């Protein structure tokens, strides 16, 4: 949790804080069972942002769910270059999990944005921009296929999407060996997810998962970072700030070199530059800092200008929440 003046690690035990920390965390270690608006059970436990942390819920939550249901679906947040990579290379590796399929969620709006369309114009049909921006989705598909897990692509449907745009994405995905389904959950609730559920079941029945991680955890830290940067992001190279290189050397000297890597990177681009959209090429990943999350069991690597404290909106959602005279809560959804 810290270092002393001699550069040696200081633990909770050194501070005699283990008992008090355990008292605080005793109940927090238990997964939370909640329900959706349609009364479907869901377990919420952890779930840090994947652009700055591992982006998954806890191992305990997932293993609990696996004992309670025939099928368990878990989320790995933000882009597949962040959440999915960490789910596979950190969580599945350390927990011994072997996923049978992966659902890659995309939107027509995001693909057009990656094709150069301004946010104000995303509602208009633009097949040229969609064709240009879909290379971003193509890279995510390629990345997931490197793990040997069958891929199902779903479009999170917006009312502004046109049949031509949806059909183009469907053909694109099926040409790359992926099942495709339209998700209309936002509009229709659970009924809007039936088509996706059926495609997931079809994939589980017809396609075999040969899950494998991307790198060997016993490789040097810089080698592991390089594999992620080149294989997943598509970078040409990795550049280290002097402080980061020194920190990595120290972590290996302290015996943390065999831990998996948790990259902190912008979610807006495959690169560490939020302005590089689509499928950028010819770029470098810039590492400015590296430190160990010893309890979690991974090395955190900060790249580019990413902030490790999530930003909040200028107008929080709380402004729109109220209770009427009959006690009905409004503004939550």
Protein Blocks (a to p, Z undefined) as FASTA:
>chain_A
ZZcfkopacdfklnopmmmmmmmmmmmmpccddddfkopacddeejiafklmnopacfkl
mmmmmmmpfbdcdddehjfklmmmmmmmmmmmmnopacfbdcddddfklmmmmnopafkl
mmpgcfklmmmmmmmmmmmmmmmmmnopacdddddddfkbcfklmmmmmmmmmmnopacd
ddfklmnommlmmmmmmmmmmmmmmpccddddfbdfkbcfklmmmmmmmmmnopabdcdd
fklmmmmmmmmmnopmmpccdddddfkbfblbfklghjaehiacddfbdcddfknopacd
dehjbdfbdcddfbdfklmgccdfkopaehkZZ
